[in-house]
Amino acid sequence: MIPTCKHTAELLSQSQDRSLSLPEKTRLHLHLLLCVGCRNFNRQLEFMRAALRRYRDRD
C-alpha cells in the first residue's frame, strides 16, 4: 500500500534521524514517484538540512 502524504511527510522526517526499513523505503519511493507535493517537501527538507550543515561547519 502506498502511504498518504501525511505518512510520507512523517517518513521523510524520520529518515533524517534513523534508517528506514526496506518496506518503508519502498513505499516512500513509490509515493514520491506519484506525488509532486511530497517531492517538493522532500527537496525543502534536504535544502534545510544542507543549510544547517553549512551553518554548523562555517567556522
N, C-alpha and C positions, 0 to 999 in steps of 0.2 A: 504494500500500500504506500502511495506517495504521501508524504506529510503535508499538512496545511502550512500556510505562510507563517502562522504563529509558531508552530512546532519547528519549522525551518529556521526562524529567527532565533529560537532557543538553541537549536543545534549549532548554528553558526557562532553564537556567543560562547557556548560550551566548548566548541572546538578550539577556542583561544586558550583554554585552561587545561584541557585534557585531550587525550587521543580518543577519537570516536571509534566505535566498533565497526566492523565491516558492514553489517546491515544498516547502521546509521549513516555511514558514508555513502552507501549505495542509494538509500532513499533521498539523502540530501542532494547528491549529484543529479538524480532524476528530476527532483523538484527544480533545481537551478536551471536545468535544460529547458524547462517549460515555463518558468516564471521570471519575467524581466524585472519585476519589482524586487524580488528576493536577490536576483543577481546584482541589482543596484545597491541593495542593502549590504551585500557581501563586499562589494567594492568600497563602500563607505567605511565598513569595519576595517578592511585592510589598509585604507588610507590613514585612518586614525591611529591604528597600531604602528604604522611606519612613522608617522609624525611624532608620536610619543617616544618611539625608539630613538629618532634623530635628536629630539629634545634632551633625552636622558644622556645620550652619548656626545653631546656637543662640547663638553669640556675636555 
